[in-house]
Amino acid sequence: MIDINKLPQVAYPQMNTVHAEEVELINEIEHLLNESGDFTLLSNAIDGLFEHTLEHFRNEEILMKEVNF
């Protein structure tokens, strides 16, 4: 499991929130791998992480353009 409290923080609070959400999704996938055995739940969790990651980078690209990064 990834400890959310040990994540490095960035200058934009909304990105810290996004990173914490991703850690929660990753930790849920690890839990399902170790404890559940339910392929449907695992598949849905992986799909959720994939979609969240796509949205993360879409938003990050917009933010980077806004600050001329």
Order of alpha helices (4+ residues) and beta strands (2+ residues): alpha-alpha
